[in-house]
Amino acid sequence: MDISYPPETETFRAGVRAFLADALPPGWRGIGALDEDAAWAFARDWRRRLVERGYLSLTWPERYGGHGLSKLHQVVLMEELARAGVPFGLPQDTFGVKMLANTLLRWGTEEQKSRFLPRILSGEDTWCQGYSEPDAGSDLASLKTRAALEGDEWVIDGQKVWTSGAHHSDWIFVLARTNRDASRHRGISFLLVPLDQPGVEVRPFRMMSGQLHFNEVFFDGARTRADLVVGGVDNGWTVAQSLLGVERGEEAATNPILFRAEVERLVELARRYGKDQDPVIRQRIAWCWSKVEIMRCLGYRILTGWLKGAEPGPESSIAKLYWSEYHTEVTDLAMDIMGLHGQVPVGRPPLRTYRTDDPGAANSSASWSTTYLIARSGTIYAGTSQVQRNILAEKVLGLPREPRASADQEAVRAQP
Ligand SMILES: Cc1cc2nc3c(=O)[nH]c(=O)nc-3n(C[C@H](O)[C@H](O)[C@H](O)COP(=O)(O)OP(=O)(O)OC[C@H]3O[C@@H](n4cnc5c(N)ncnc54)[C@H](O)[C@@H]3O)c2cc1C
């Protein structure tokens, strides 16, 4: 583990800090301190400023509107934004700027890059991720959505589910089966599909937190151009896996900052509810604080490997398991501190549907009780806790692989 940053990134850090000092109003405590409407207005304007400053496309090559800087510059930027309590773009940028743009840069054709990257950056096109299906979540390779070439178009039939933000997206990147004769992982393609067309129906549904976030997406003869396949026909599994690795380094740097700010809010919550002298509560808070410190060290370990160019390995499963399970505990504690008040959500709920509330959040019962519910989903998305434990058991502890279905059973499962 090497936790020092080279001088060129420290110079860059000073530039980011100067920008933040100039751009943020005096007394700024973080976007969490704004009321809901003001926070959304701020977030939209802030995105525009990040684009102007080149921060949303820092690592992209210059010919696509980027600045050609390194991954470490990106990590430094993310750290400073997290510390200042400002977002990196709008929620749907997770799928467009972070996931798809980086995937296109690695796998896309020249035409795909020139067409889509500028529109992702400007915010003209927003994207969502069409991986999971009703019978294909942890076992994603069981997916049944299929696409067939008809002339110069793919025709797509099937269903996706849990599609975050599809109800306000323009496009979806879809994993679809394009070759039924190939093995489960081979005959899948990564397609770019416009959502605004007669063959696509998006049906939103509410999360238990009350937020409207998820959708079912139905494809019934939906169409997209033949050349909108990324990384080659039947090669979608490899493309899909590389997309999942994109964010890991940034998260390793920003998670400890956001979770640390959350523990500080928790201490304040305990004081407010007169629980700061309760020995059991004090012990549980100290436990949370130590867990976040360990998270910081884990983050540095991941970053060190990632910056040396290592592909995400089992250590990213440790990190995912670690923060998501921790987050259920810290939010349990907040609910215990608030007692019955936690059952009556008052104040501003979090804007985020992932992780912690934003820095500066008012410590309201609505913030904590919604975050408590959101925390449960952290153990599911991006690979459930059970799946992470399987990976660790097999790849780190060297335990035998869990039983896999036979080839015959798999062939049956792949039927529509
Ligand atoms: C907040 C949130 C946002 C999401 N956003 C998106 C999105 O934008 N796009 C998208 O495509 N998907 C999205 N998902 C879906 C997510 O990727 C899946 O929920 C996840 O992969 C788990 O799949 P599943 O829900 O089908 O559960 P299943 O895979 O059916 O699992 C059910 C239970 O069985 C356990 N299990 C499964 N297999 C094993 C095994 N081999 N060993 C031990 N236990 C096992 C699981 O851990 C789980 O407890 C999102 C999910 C959440 C919660």
The ligand as a Gaussian input file, in Angstrom:
#p B3LYP/6-31G(d) Opt

LIG

0 1
 C      -30.868000       0.306000      -5.725000
 C      -30.683000      -0.665000      -6.875000
 C      -30.435000      -0.161000      -8.140000
 C      -30.281000      -1.055000      -9.224000
 N      -30.086000      -0.516000     -10.479000
 C      -29.971000      -1.342000     -11.540000
 C      -29.824000      -0.802000     -12.864000
 O      -29.828000       0.423000     -13.064000
 N      -29.718000      -1.656000     -13.897000
 C      -29.707000      -3.011000     -13.715000
 O      -29.543000      -3.735000     -14.691000
 N      -29.889000      -3.561000     -12.475000
 C      -30.019000      -2.756000     -11.388000
 N      -30.217000      -3.296000     -10.130000
 C      -30.388000      -4.752000      -9.983000
 C      -29.262000      -5.450000      -9.267000
 O      -28.123000      -5.552000     -10.082000
 C      -29.812000      -6.846000      -8.855000
 O      -30.832000      -6.617000      -7.907000
 C      -28.747000      -7.718000      -8.251000
 O      -27.822000      -8.123000      -9.241000
 C      -29.350000      -8.984000      -7.603000
 O      -30.182000      -9.642000      -8.496000
 P      -31.693000     -10.029000      -8.128000
 O      -32.367000      -8.838000      -7.534000
 O      -32.293000     -10.664000      -9.334000
 O      -31.582000     -11.117000      -6.955000
 P      -31.208000     -12.647000      -7.140000
 O      -29.991000     -12.785000      -7.969000
 O      -32.429000     -13.390000      -7.558000
 O      -30.857000     -13.052000      -5.646000
 C      -31.860000     -13.326000      -4.647000
 C      -31.135000     -13.746000      -3.370000
 O      -30.403000     -14.976000      -3.632000
 C      -29.036000     -14.784000      -3.303000
 N      -28.197000     -15.515000      -4.254000
 C      -28.281000     -15.479000      -5.622000
 N      -27.332000     -16.286000      -6.158000
 C      -26.641000     -16.801000      -5.109000
 C      -25.537000     -17.711000      -5.032000
 N      -24.956000     -18.192000      -6.136000
 N      -25.084000     -18.033000      -3.791000
 C      -25.651000     -17.510000      -2.665000
 N      -26.722000     -16.677000      -2.688000
 C      -27.189000     -16.325000      -3.895000
 C      -28.790000     -13.287000      -3.447000
 O      -27.677000     -12.871000      -2.674000
 C      -30.097000     -12.705000      -2.923000
 O      -30.095000     -12.677000      -1.512000
 C      -30.372000      -2.455000      -9.031000
 C      -30.647000      -2.961000      -7.745000
 C      -30.814000      -2.079000      -6.683000
 C      -31.126000      -2.665000      -5.327000

